[in-house]
Amino acid sequence: MLMQRNHIRNLGNISFDTIASHSFHVANIAYCIARMEGMSHEDGLRAMSMGVIHDLAEARTGDNDFISKNYTTMNEKKAVEDQFSGIKFGNDLKNEILEYEKRETKSPSV
């Protein structure tokens, strides 16, 4: 996860921006937004969990930036399947990523 994000070639040298740091920042921001929107601590932790693993497939596929995505084909679904195959709790993690990808999760309290 120390792989640099590819948008650096378009936006300049931002040496601290790795896939890991991106996921860390997304997780913390997701928690804060959930709480600021009136969601519970548990809902915030759920948002944080999705933020941590939302780009996990990029460890296998690479991080294509907004330009290169127009010219490449990534199989993130296969990457997720391969990452979690043979792990007892793999389906739980896979389902977390699938739920994130749907972009439909809402707090039960909202």
Biopython code that builds the backbone (N, CA, C, O; Angstrom):
import numpy as np
from Bio.PDB.StructureBuilder import StructureBuilder

atoms = [
    (1, "MET", "N", (0.809, -1.196, 0.000)),
    (1, "MET", "CA", (0.000, 0.000, 0.000)),
    (1, "MET", "C", (0.857, 1.267, 0.000)),
    (1, "MET", "O", (0.326, 2.371, 0.120)),
    (2, "LEU", "N", (2.161, 1.120, -0.132)),
    (2, "LEU", "CA", (3.021, 2.286, -0.246)),
    (2, "LEU", "C", (3.095, 2.787, -1.682)),
    (2, "LEU", "O", (3.823, 3.731, -1.988)),
    (3, "MET", "N", (2.330, 2.139, -2.559)),
    (3, "MET", "CA", (2.291, 2.525, -3.966)),
    (3, "MET", "C", (1.760, 3.950, -4.082)),
    (3, "MET", "O", (0.704, 4.274, -3.538)),
    (4, "GLN", "N", (2.497, 4.792, -4.792)),
    (4, "GLN", "CA", (2.025, 6.157, -4.982)),
    (4, "GLN", "C", (0.803, 6.171, -5.880)),
    (4, "GLN", "O", (0.634, 5.314, -6.747)),
    (5, "ARG", "N", (-0.026, 7.142, -5.659)),
    (5, "ARG", "CA", (-1.207, 7.303, -6.493)),
    (5, "ARG", "C", (-0.770, 7.905, -7.820)),
    (5, "ARG", "O", (0.098, 8.777, -7.854)),
    (6, "ASN", "N", (-1.364, 7.445, -8.906)),
    (6, "ASN", "CA", (-0.917, 7.842, -10.239)),
    (6, "ASN", "C", (-1.284, 9.268, -10.640)),
    (6, "ASN", "O", (-0.705, 9.808, -11.582)),
    (7, "HIS", "N", (-2.221, 9.877, -9.949)),
    (7, "HIS", "CA", (-2.576, 11.245, -10.327)),
    (7, "HIS", "C", (-1.414, 12.206, -10.112)),
    (7, "HIS", "O", (-1.449, 13.340, -10.591)),
    (8, "ILE", "N", (-0.396, 11.765, -9.400)),
    (8, "ILE", "CA", (0.763, 12.623, -9.139)),
    (8, "ILE", "C", (1.393, 13.094, -10.452)),
    (8, "ILE", "O", (1.874, 14.224, -10.540)),
    (9, "ARG", "N", (1.391, 12.239, -11.462)),
    (9, "ARG", "CA", (2.014, 12.638, -12.736)),
    (9, "ARG", "C", (1.256, 13.779, -13.408)),
    (9, "ARG", "O", (1.828, 14.499, -14.226)),
    (10, "ASN", "N", (-0.013, 13.951, -13.076)),
    (10, "ASN", "CA", (-0.808, 15.039, -13.652)),
    (10, "ASN", "C", (-0.856, 16.274, -12.755)),
    (10, "ASN", "O", (-1.001, 17.395, -13.244)),
    (11, "LEU", "N", (-0.736, 16.070, -11.457)),
    (11, "LEU", "CA", (-0.904, 17.178, -10.523)),
    (11, "LEU", "C", (0.394, 17.649, -9.891)),
    (11, "LEU", "O", (0.400, 18.637, -9.156)),
    (12, "GLY", "N", (1.478, 16.968, -10.160)),
    (12, "GLY", "CA", (2.760, 17.353, -9.576)),
    (12, "GLY", "C", (3.221, 16.351, -8.540)),
    (12, "GLY", "O", (2.532, 15.371, -8.257)),
    (13, "ASN", "N", (4.369, 16.598, -7.988)),
    (13, "ASN", "CA", (4.980, 15.672, -7.044)),
    (13, "ASN", "C", (4.439, 15.894, -5.636)),
    (13, "ASN", "O", (4.836, 16.829, -4.940)),
    (14, "ILE", "N", (3.537, 15.027, -5.238)),
    (14, "ILE", "CA", (2.979, 15.045, -3.885)),
    (14, "ILE", "C", (3.459, 13.756, -3.225)),
    (14, "ILE", "O", (2.739, 12.757, -3.215)),
    (15, "SER", "N", (4.652, 13.775, -2.682)),
    (15, "SER", "CA", (5.319, 12.554, -2.260)),
    (15, "SER", "C", (4.620, 11.818, -1.125)),
    (15, "SER", "O", (4.830, 10.616, -0.967)),
    (16, "PHE", "N", (3.799, 12.493, -0.335)),
    (16, "PHE", "CA", (3.144, 11.824, 0.788)),
    (16, "PHE", "C", (1.877, 11.082, 0.383)),
    (16, "PHE", "O", (1.321, 10.344, 1.196)),
    (17, "ASP", "N", (1.417, 11.250, -0.814)),
    (17, "ASP", "CA", (0.127, 10.703, -1.221)),
    (17, "ASP", "C", (0.276, 9.292, -1.769)),
    (17, "ASP", "O", (0.604, 9.103, -2.940)),
    (18, "THR", "N", (0.034, 8.304, -0.915)),
    (18, "THR", "CA", (0.059, 6.907, -1.327)),
    (18, "THR", "C", (-1.365, 6.365, -1.251)),
    (18, "THR", "O", (-2.259, 7.030, -0.728)),
    (19, "ILE", "N", (-1.573, 5.172, -1.766)),
    (19, "ILE", "CA", (-2.884, 4.540, -1.658)),
    (19, "ILE", "C", (-3.247, 4.371, -0.184)),
    (19, "ILE", "O", (-4.401, 4.564, 0.200)),
    (20, "ALA", "N", (-2.259, 4.011, 0.644)),
    (20, "ALA", "CA", (-2.510, 3.837, 2.076)),
    (20, "ALA", "C", (-2.898, 5.158, 2.737)),
    (20, "ALA", "O", (-3.856, 5.206, 3.509)),
    (21, "SER", "N", (-2.159, 6.231, 2.440)),
    (21, "SER", "CA", (-2.494, 7.513, 3.067)),
    (21, "SER", "C", (-3.852, 8.012, 2.583)),
    (21, "SER", "O", (-4.608, 8.610, 3.349)),
    (22, "HIS", "N", (-4.161, 7.766, 1.315)),
    (22, "HIS", "CA", (-5.469, 8.149, 0.772)),
    (22, "HIS", "C", (-6.587, 7.431, 1.536)),
    (22, "HIS", "O", (-7.558, 8.061, 1.953)),
    (23, "SER", "N", (-6.450, 6.121, 1.718)),
    (23, "SER", "CA", (-7.479, 5.354, 2.425)),
    (23, "SER", "C", (-7.608, 5.803, 3.876)),
    (23, "SER", "O", (-8.715, 5.867, 4.411)),
    (24, "PHE", "N", (-6.488, 6.113, 4.509)),
    (24, "PHE", "CA", (-6.505, 6.604, 5.882)),
    (24, "PHE", "C", (-7.278, 7.917, 5.973)),
    (24, "PHE", "O", (-8.121, 8.090, 6.854)),
    (25, "HIS", "N", (-6.984, 8.836, 5.060)),
    (25, "HIS", "CA", (-7.679, 10.122, 5.070)),
    (25, "HIS", "C", (-9.166, 9.960, 4.769)),
    (25, "HIS", "O", (-10.002, 10.592, 5.416)),
    (26, "VAL", "N", (-9.501, 9.120, 3.792)),
    (26, "VAL", "CA", (-10.911, 8.877, 3.457)),
    (26, "VAL", "C", (-11.650, 8.328, 4.662)),
    (26, "VAL", "O", (-12.772, 8.750, 4.945)),
    (27, "ALA", "N", (-11.033, 7.385, 5.384)),
    (27, "ALA", "CA", (-11.678, 6.775, 6.543)),
    (27, "ALA", "C", (-11.997, 7.811, 7.614)),
    (27, "ALA", "O", (-13.103, 7.826, 8.154)),
    (28, "ASN", "N", (-11.048, 8.664, 7.919)),
    (28, "ASN", "CA", (-11.274, 9.680, 8.945)),
    (28, "ASN", "C", (-12.300, 10.717, 8.516)),
    (28, "ASN", "O", (-13.133, 11.142, 9.318)),
    (29, "ILE", "N", (-12.243, 11.116, 7.280)),
    (29, "ILE", "CA", (-13.213, 12.082, 6.762)),
    (29, "ILE", "C", (-14.611, 11.465, 6.736)),
    (29, "ILE", "O", (-15.591, 12.138, 7.059)),
    (30, "ALA", "N", (-14.708, 10.191, 6.355)),
    (30, "ALA", "CA", (-16.008, 9.513, 6.312)),
    (30, "ALA", "C", (-16.642, 9.478, 7.699)),
    (30, "ALA", "O", (-17.839, 9.723, 7.851)),
    (31, "TYR", "N", (-15.830, 9.171, 8.707)),
    (31, "TYR", "CA", (-16.354, 9.155, 10.072)),
    (31, "TYR", "C", (-16.877, 10.537, 10.459)),
    (31, "TYR", "O", (-17.988, 10.663, 10.974)),
    (32, "CYS", "N", (-16.083, 11.562, 10.213)),
    (32, "CYS", "CA", (-16.474, 12.922, 10.600)),
    (32, "CYS", "C", (-17.740, 13.374, 9.873)),
    (32, "CYS", "O", (-18.624, 13.974, 10.485)),
    (33, "ILE", "N", (-17.833, 13.092, 8.583)),
    (33, "ILE", "CA", (-19.027, 13.478, 7.830)),
    (33, "ILE", "C", (-20.254, 12.754, 8.368)),
    (33, "ILE", "O", (-21.314, 13.359, 8.529)),
    (34, "ALA", "N", (-20.112, 11.457, 8.648)),
    (34, "ALA", "CA", (-21.244, 10.691, 9.182)),
    (34, "ALA", "C", (-21.736, 11.303, 10.493)),
    (34, "ALA", "O", (-22.939, 11.461, 10.697)),
    (35, "ARG", "N", (-20.804, 11.643, 11.373)),
    (35, "ARG", "CA", (-21.198, 12.227, 12.659)),
    (35, "ARG", "C", (-21.790, 13.613, 12.480)),
    (35, "ARG", "O", (-22.768, 13.959, 13.143)),
    (36, "MET", "N", (-21.208, 14.414, 11.586)),
    (36, "MET", "CA", (-21.722, 15.761, 11.345)),
    (36, "MET", "C", (-23.116, 15.729, 10.727)),
    (36, "MET", "O", (-23.878, 16.688, 10.850)),
    (37, "GLU", "N", (-23.445, 14.625, 10.065)),
    (37, "GLU", "CA", (-24.772, 14.458, 9.479)),
    (37, "GLU", "C", (-25.766, 13.867, 10.479)),
    (37, "GLU", "O", (-26.896, 13.539, 10.117)),
    (38, "GLY", "N", (-25.342, 13.734, 11.729)),
    (38, "GLY", "CA", (-26.250, 13.268, 12.773)),
    (38, "GLY", "C", (-26.293, 11.766, 12.960)),
    (38, "GLY", "O", (-27.153, 11.258, 13.680)),
    (39, "MET", "N", (-25.390, 11.053, 12.332)),
    (39, "MET", "CA", (-25.372, 9.604, 12.475)),
    (39, "MET", "C", (-24.681, 9.208, 13.775)),
    (39, "MET", "O", (-23.955, 10.002, 14.374)),
    (40, "SER", "N", (-24.914, 7.989, 14.193)),
    (40, "SER", "CA", (-24.363, 7.493, 15.456)),
    (40, "SER", "C", (-22.872, 7.178, 15.319)),
    (40, "SER", "O", (-22.322, 7.142, 14.219)),
    (41, "HIS", "N", (-22.242, 6.952, 16.464)),
    (41, "HIS", "CA", (-20.837, 6.549, 16.481)),
    (41, "HIS", "C", (-20.661, 5.247, 15.700)),
    (41, "HIS", "O", (-19.703, 5.103, 14.941)),
    (42, "GLU", "N", (-21.578, 4.305, 15.882)),
    (42, "GLU", "CA", (-21.499, 3.022, 15.174)),
    (42, "GLU", "C", (-21.600, 3.211, 13.666)),
    (42, "GLU", "O", (-20.880, 2.561, 12.908)),
    (43, "ASP", "N", (-22.496, 4.103, 13.226)),
    (43, "ASP", "CA", (-22.614, 4.398, 11.801)),
    (43, "ASP", "C", (-21.335, 5.055, 11.284)),
    (43, "ASP", "O", (-20.892, 4.777, 10.170)),
    (44, "GLY", "N", (-20.750, 5.927, 12.102)),
    (44, "GLY", "CA", (-19.489, 6.556, 11.735)),
    (44, "GLY", "C", (-18.378, 5.528, 11.582)),
    (44, "GLY", "O", (-17.567, 5.615, 10.660)),
    (45, "LEU", "N", (-18.342, 4.553, 12.486)),
    (45, "LEU", "CA", (-17.337, 3.491, 12.380)),
    (45, "LEU", "C", (-17.555, 2.641, 11.129)),
    (45, "LEU", "O", (-16.593, 2.177, 10.516)),
    (46, "ARG", "N", (-18.805, 2.438, 10.753)),
    (46, "ARG", "CA", (-19.110, 1.692, 9.522)),
    (46, "ARG", "C", (-18.594, 2.461, 8.317)),
    (46, "ARG", "O", (-17.994, 1.876, 7.415)),
    (47, "ALA", "N", (-18.824, 3.763, 8.295)),
    (47, "ALA", "CA", (-18.313, 4.611, 7.220)),
    (47, "ALA", "C", (-16.792, 4.579, 7.209)),
    (47, "ALA", "O", (-16.175, 4.532, 6.145)),
    (48, "MET", "N", (-16.192, 4.604, 8.386)),
    (48, "MET", "CA", (-14.741, 4.544, 8.495)),
    (48, "MET", "C", (-14.207, 3.225, 7.948)),
    (48, "MET", "O", (-13.200, 3.199, 7.240)),
    (49, "SER", "N", (-14.879, 2.147, 8.275)),
    (49, "SER", "CA", (-14.472, 0.823, 7.784)),
    (49, "SER", "C", (-14.482, 0.776, 6.262)),
    (49, "SER", "O", (-13.548, 0.267, 5.641)),
    (50, "MET", "N", (-15.529, 1.302, 5.675)),
    (50, "MET", "CA", (-15.602, 1.330, 4.209)),
    (50, "MET", "C", (-14.497, 2.203, 3.635)),
    (50, "MET", "O", (-13.930, 1.881, 2.591)),
    (51, "GLY", "N", (-14.190, 3.296, 4.305)),
    (51, "GLY", "CA", (-13.129, 4.182, 3.842)),
    (51, "GLY", "C", (-11.770, 3.506, 3.853)),
    (51, "GLY", "O", (-10.952, 3.731, 2.961)),
    (52, "VAL", "N", (-11.528, 2.679, 4.861)),
    (52, "VAL", "CA", (-10.233, 2.001, 4.966)),
    (52, "VAL", "C", (-10.025, 1.031, 3.812)),
    (52, "VAL", "O", (-8.929, 0.951, 3.259)),
    (53, "ILE", "N", (-11.076, 0.287, 3.443)),
    (53, "ILE", "CA", (-10.877, -0.775, 2.449)),
    (53, "ILE", "C", (-11.420, -0.456, 1.063)),
    (53, "ILE", "O", (-11.378, -1.313, 0.180)),
    (54, "HIS", "N", (-11.928, 0.755, 0.849)),
    (54, "HIS", "CA", (-12.609, 1.054, -0.413)),
    (54, "HIS", "C", (-11.715, 0.909, -1.648)),
    (54, "HIS", "O", (-12.223, 0.593, -2.723)),
    (55, "ASP", "N", (-10.428, 1.126, -1.532)),
    (55, "ASP", "CA", (-9.511, 1.012, -2.680)),
    (55, "ASP", "C", (-8.554, -0.164, -2.550)),
    (55, "ASP", "O", (-7.492, -0.167, -3.174)),
    (56, "LEU", "N", (-8.910, -1.151, -1.756)),
    (56, "LEU", "CA", (-8.005, -2.271, -1.514)),
    (56, "LEU", "C", (-7.632, -3.008, -2.796)),
    (56, "LEU", "O", (-6.520, -3.523, -2.904)),
    (57, "ALA", "N", (-8.529, -3.067, -3.758)),
    (57, "ALA", "CA", (-8.236, -3.761, -5.019)),
    (57, "ALA", "C", (-7.070, -3.117, -5.757)),
    (57, "ALA", "O", (-6.387, -3.781, -6.537)),
    (58, "GLU", "N", (-6.836, -1.832, -5.517)),
    (58, "GLU", "CA", (-5.746, -1.138, -6.207)),
    (58, "GLU", "C", (-4.375, -1.685, -5.844)),
    (58, "GLU", "O", (-3.402, -1.431, -6.554)),
    (59, "ALA", "N", (-4.281, -2.430, -4.750)),
    (59, "ALA", "CA", (-3.016, -3.086, -4.418)),
    (59, "ALA", "C", (-2.659, -4.107, -5.493)),
    (59, "ALA", "O", (-1.487, -4.440, -5.670)),
    (60, "ARG", "N", (-3.662, -4.605, -6.209)),
    (60, "ARG", "CA", (-3.437, -5.566, -7.295)),
    (60, "ARG", "C", (-3.583, -4.952, -8.675)),
    (60, "ARG", "O", (-2.863, -5.329, -9.600)),
    (61, "THR", "N", (-4.496, -4.020, -8.823)),
    (61, "THR", "CA", (-4.764, -3.473, -10.153)),
    (61, "THR", "C", (-3.942, -2.237, -10.466)),
    (61, "THR", "O", (-3.776, -1.874, -11.631)),
    (62, "GLY", "N", (-3.429, -1.593, -9.435)),
    (62, "GLY", "CA", (-2.784, -0.300, -9.607)),
    (62, "GLY", "C", (-3.817, 0.797, -9.462)),
    (62, "GLY", "O", (-5.020, 0.536, -9.427)),
    (63, "ASP", "N", (-3.348, 1.997, -9.381)),
    (63, "ASP", "CA", (-4.213, 3.155, -9.180)),
    (63, "ASP", "C", (-4.218, 3.978, -10.457)),
    (63, "ASP", "O", (-3.376, 4.857, -10.643)),
    (64, "ASN", "N", (-5.158, 3.693, -11.326)),
    (64, "ASN", "CA", (-5.248, 4.470, -12.559)),
    (64, "ASN", "C", (-5.907, 5.810, -12.276)),
    (64, "ASN", "O", (-6.962, 5.881, -11.647)),
    (65, "ASP", "N", (-5.270, 6.865, -12.750)),
    (65, "ASP", "CA", (-5.809, 8.200, -12.525)),
    (65, "ASP", "C", (-6.969, 8.482, -13.474)),
    (65, "ASP", "O", (-7.343, 7.643, -14.293)),
    (66, "PHE", "N", (-7.526, 9.674, -13.343)),
    (66, "PHE", "CA", (-8.729, 10.023, -14.117)),
    (66, "PHE", "C", (-8.485, 10.060, -15.623)),
    (66, "PHE", "O", (-9.444, 9.964, -16.390)),
    (67, "ILE", "N", (-7.260, 10.191, -16.066)),
    (67, "ILE", "CA", (-6.963, 10.158, -17.504)),
    (67, "ILE", "C", (-6.733, 8.727, -17.971)),
    (67, "ILE", "O", (-7.340, 8.283, -18.945)),
    (68, "SER", "N", (-5.855, 8.001, -17.275)),
    (68, "SER", "CA", (-5.517, 6.645, -17.726)),
    (68, "SER", "C", (-6.694, 5.680, -17.636)),
    (68, "SER", "O", (-6.701, 4.668, -18.337)),
    (69, "LYS", "N", (-7.698, 5.962, -16.790)),
    (69, "LYS", "CA", (-8.879, 5.100, -16.711)),
    (69, "LYS", "C", (-9.633, 5.053, -18.039)),
    (69, "LYS", "O", (-10.380, 4.108, -18.296)),
    (70, "ASN", "N", (-9.440, 6.064, -18.880)),
    (70, "ASN", "CA", (-10.093, 6.078, -20.186)),
    (70, "ASN", "C", (-9.447, 5.124, -21.181)),
    (70, "ASN", "O", (-10.031, 4.829, -22.224)),
    (71, "TYR", "N", (-8.240, 4.636, -20.868)),
    (71, "TYR", "CA", (-7.490, 3.840, -21.824)),
    (71, "TYR", "C", (-7.105, 2.456, -21.310)),
    (71, "TYR", "O", (-6.445, 1.699, -22.021)),
    (72, "THR", "N", (-7.499, 2.119, -20.108)),
    (72, "THR", "CA", (-7.135, 0.825, -19.535)),
    (72, "THR", "C", (-8.375, 0.089, -19.064)),
    (72, "THR", "O", (-9.440, 0.679, -18.883)),
    (73, "THR", "N", (-8.215, -1.196, -18.871)),
    (73, "THR", "CA", (-9.280, -2.019, -18.311)),
    (73, "THR", "C", (-8.742, -2.683, -17.053)),
    (73, "THR", "O", (-7.760, -3.423, -17.101)),
    (74, "MET", "N", (-9.384, -2.416, -15.945)),
    (74, "MET", "CA", (-9.003, -3.042, -14.683)),
    (74, "MET", "C", (-10.114, -3.987, -14.269)),
    (74, "MET", "O", (-11.295, -3.697, -14.465)),
    (75, "ASN", "N", (-9.735, -5.111, -13.701)),
    (75, "ASN", "CA", (-10.725, -6.063, -13.227)),
    (75, "ASN", "C", (-10.701, -6.052, -11.699)),
    (75, "ASN", "O", (-10.163, -6.964, -11.071)),
    (76, "GLU", "N", (-11.286, -5.017, -11.114)),
    (76, "GLU", "CA", (-11.296, -4.884, -9.658)),
    (76, "GLU", "C", (-12.114, -5.987, -9.006)),
    (76, "GLU", "O", (-11.801, -6.423, -7.898)),
    (77, "LYS", "N", (-13.159, -6.441, -9.686)),
    (77, "LYS", "CA", (-13.977, -7.521, -9.136)),
    (77, "LYS", "C", (-13.136, -8.780, -8.927)),
    (77, "LYS", "O", (-13.228, -9.423, -7.882)),
    (78, "LYS", "N", (-12.318, -9.131, -9.922)),
    (78, "LYS", "CA", (-11.437, -10.295, -9.805)),
    (78, "LYS", "C", (-10.382, -10.068, -8.732)),
    (78, "LYS", "O", (-10.044, -10.987, -7.986)),
    (79, "ALA", "N", (-9.865, -8.855, -8.653)),
    (79, "ALA", "CA", (-8.858, -8.538, -7.637)),
    (79, "ALA", "C", (-9.434, -8.755, -6.236)),
    (79, "ALA", "O", (-8.770, -9.336, -5.377)),
    (80, "VAL", "N", (-10.651, -8.298, -6.006)),
    (80, "VAL", "CA", (-11.293, -8.470, -4.699)),
    (80, "VAL", "C", (-11.536, -9.955, -4.430)),
    (80, "VAL", "O", (-11.272, -10.440, -3.330)),
    (81, "GLU", "N", (-12.036, -10.672, -5.430)),
    (81, "GLU", "CA", (-12.262, -12.116, -5.271)),
    (81, "GLU", "C", (-10.957, -12.823, -4.899)),
    (81, "GLU", "O", (-10.927, -13.634, -3.974)),
    (82, "ASP", "N", (-9.892, -12.516, -5.618)),
    (82, "ASP", "CA", (-8.605, -13.162, -5.367)),
    (82, "ASP", "C", (-8.036, -12.784, -4.000)),
    (82, "ASP", "O", (-7.470, -13.630, -3.308)),
    (83, "GLN", "N", (-8.183, -11.529, -3.614)),
    (83, "GLN", "CA", (-7.635, -11.071, -2.337)),
    (83, "GLN", "C", (-8.239, -11.810, -1.154)),
    (83, "GLN", "O", (-7.544, -12.099, -0.180)),
    (84, "PHE", "N", (-9.512, -12.114, -1.229)),
    (84, "PHE", "CA", (-10.207, -12.674, -0.073)),
    (84, "PHE", "C", (-10.505, -14.162, -0.185)),
    (84, "PHE", "O", (-11.095, -14.737, 0.730)),
    (85, "SER", "N", (-10.112, -14.797, -1.279)),
    (85, "SER", "CA", (-10.370, -16.235, -1.408)),
    (85, "SER", "C", (-9.492, -16.990, -0.417)),
    (85, "SER", "O", (-8.321, -16.662, -0.228)),
    (86, "GLY", "N", (-10.072, -17.995, 0.205)),
    (86, "GLY", "CA", (-9.332, -18.820, 1.151)),
    (86, "GLY", "C", (-9.223, -18.232, 2.549)),
    (86, "GLY", "O", (-8.585, -18.826, 3.418)),
    (87, "ILE", "N", (-9.830, -17.083, 2.778)),
    (87, "ILE", "CA", (-9.831, -16.475, 4.112)),
    (87, "ILE", "C", (-11.211, -16.698, 4.718)),
    (87, "ILE", "O", (-12.222, -16.414, 4.077)),
    (88, "LYS", "N", (-11.259, -17.205, 5.946)),
    (88, "LYS", "CA", (-12.540, -17.526, 6.587)),
    (88, "LYS", "C", (-13.500, -16.344, 6.622)),
    (88, "LYS", "O", (-14.706, -16.515, 6.445)),
    (89, "PHE", "N", (-12.979, -15.167, 6.846)),
    (89, "PHE", "CA", (-13.820, -13.967, 6.934)),
    (89, "PHE", "C", (-13.766, -13.151, 5.641)),
    (89, "PHE", "O", (-14.175, -11.989, 5.620)),
    (90, "GLY", "N", (-13.265, -13.756, 4.570)),
    (90, "GLY", "CA", (-13.127, -13.056, 3.300)),
    (90, "GLY", "C", (-14.430, -12.513, 2.750)),
    (90, "GLY", "O", (-14.459, -11.420, 2.184)),
    (91, "ASN", "N", (-15.515, -13.269, 2.913)),
    (91, "ASN", "CA", (-16.811, -12.803, 2.398)),
    (91, "ASN", "C", (-17.283, -11.549, 3.121)),
    (91, "ASN", "O", (-17.918, -10.685, 2.516)),
    (92, "ASP", "N", (-16.976, -11.443, 4.417)),
    (92, "ASP", "CA", (-17.363, -10.238, 5.153)),
    (92, "ASP", "C", (-16.674, -9.014, 4.569)),
    (92, "ASP", "O", (-17.302, -7.973, 4.376)),
    (93, "LEU", "N", (-15.378, -9.141, 4.287)),
    (93, "LEU", "CA", (-14.632, -8.017, 3.713)),
    (93, "LEU", "C", (-15.090, -7.718, 2.289)),
    (93, "LEU", "O", (-15.242, -6.558, 1.905)),
    (94, "LYS", "N", (-15.305, -8.766, 1.519)),
    (94, "LYS", "CA", (-15.783, -8.589, 0.146)),
    (94, "LYS", "C", (-17.141, -7.886, 0.143)),
    (94, "LYS", "O", (-17.371, -6.984, -0.662)),
    (95, "ASN", "N", (-18.028, -8.291, 1.029)),
    (95, "ASN", "CA", (-19.351, -7.667, 1.102)),
    (95, "ASN", "C", (-19.267, -6.209, 1.519)),
    (95, "ASN", "O", (-20.076, -5.392, 1.080)),
    (96, "GLU", "N", (-18.295, -5.874, 2.362)),
    (96, "GLU", "CA", (-18.098, -4.479, 2.758)),
    (96, "GLU", "C", (-17.714, -3.634, 1.545)),
    (96, "GLU", "O", (-18.220, -2.526, 1.367)),
    (97, "ILE", "N", (-16.825, -4.158, 0.720)),
    (97, "ILE", "CA", (-16.415, -3.445, -0.496)),
    (97, "ILE", "C", (-17.587, -3.344, -1.473)),
    (97, "ILE", "O", (-17.809, -2.291, -2.071)),
    (98, "LEU", "N", (-18.336, -4.437, -1.637)),
    (98, "LEU", "CA", (-19.488, -4.419, -2.543)),
    (98, "LEU", "C", (-20.534, -3.406, -2.083)),
    (98, "LEU", "O", (-21.132, -2.709, -2.903)),
    (99, "GLU", "N", (-20.751, -3.327, -0.774)),
    (99, "GLU", "CA", (-21.708, -2.341, -0.254)),
    (99, "GLU", "C", (-21.220, -0.925, -0.531)),
    (99, "GLU", "O", (-22.006, -0.056, -0.907)),
    (100, "TYR", "N", (-19.936, -0.698, -0.348)),
    (100, "TYR", "CA", (-19.375, 0.616, -0.651)),
    (100, "TYR", "C", (-19.584, 0.955, -2.129)),
    (100, "TYR", "O", (-19.993, 2.067, -2.464)),
    (101, "GLU", "N", (-19.304, 0.000, -3.000)),
    (101, "GLU", "CA", (-19.413, 0.232, -4.442)),
    (101, "GLU", "C", (-20.840, 0.566, -4.865)),
    (101, "GLU", "O", (-21.030, 1.293, -5.840)),
    (102, "LYS", "N", (-21.844, 0.059, -4.162)),
    (102, "LYS", "CA", (-23.245, 0.349, -4.495)),
    (102, "LYS", "C", (-23.612, 1.805, -4.210)),
    (102, "LYS", "O", (-24.517, 2.353, -4.839)),
    (103, "ARG", "N", (-22.912, 2.432, -3.265)),
    (103, "ARG", "CA", (-23.168, 3.837, -2.883)),
    (103, "ARG", "C", (-24.600, 4.049, -2.408)),
    (103, "ARG", "O", (-25.204, 5.081, -2.703)),
    (104, "GLU", "N", (-25.155, 3.069, -1.665)),
    (104, "GLU", "CA", (-26.522, 3.183, -1.206)),
    (104, "GLU", "C", (-26.670, 3.146, 0.323)),
    (104, "GLU", "O", (-27.774, 3.339, 0.831)),
    (105, "THR", "N", (-25.606, 2.908, 1.044)),
    (105, "THR", "CA", (-25.672, 2.737, 2.493)),
    (105, "THR", "C", (-26.147, 4.016, 3.154)),
    (105, "THR", "O", (-25.639, 5.105, 2.888)),
    (106, "LYS", "N", (-27.133, 3.855, 4.019)),
    (106, "LYS", "CA", (-27.644, 4.976, 4.788)),
    (106, "LYS", "C", (-27.741, 4.542, 6.240)),
    (106, "LYS", "O", (-27.849, 3.355, 6.549)),
    (107, "SER", "N", (-27.702, 5.502, 7.096)),
    (107, "SER", "CA", (-27.827, 5.222, 8.517)),
    (107, "SER", "C", (-29.252, 4.802, 8.836)),
    (107, "SER", "O", (-30.198, 5.384, 8.304)),
    (108, "PRO", "N", (-29.425, 3.800, 9.695)),
    (108, "PRO", "CA", (-30.778, 3.425, 10.109)),
    (108, "PRO", "C", (-31.480, 4.540, 10.873)),
    (108, "PRO", "O", (-32.708, 4.572, 10.951)),
    (109, "SER", "N", (-30.689, 5.458, 11.439)),
    (109, "SER", "CA", (-31.286, 6.540, 12.230)),
    (109, "SER", "C", (-31.662, 7.761, 11.403)),
    (109, "SER", "O", (-32.232, 8.715, 11.932)),
    (110, "VAL", "N", (-31.343, 7.741, 10.090)),
    (110, "VAL", "CA", (-31.644, 8.920, 9.259)),
    (110, "VAL", "C", (-32.958, 8.712, 8.538)),
    (110, "VAL", "O", (-33.394, 9.585, 7.787)),
]
sb = StructureBuilder()
sb.init_structure("model")
sb.init_model(0)
sb.init_chain("A")
sb.init_seg("    ")
for serial, (resi, resn, name, xyz) in enumerate(atoms, 1):
    if name == "N":
        sb.init_residue(resn, " ", resi, " ")
    sb.init_atom(name, np.array(xyz, "f"), 0.0, 1.0, " ", f" {name:<3s}", serial, name[0])
structure = sb.get_structure()
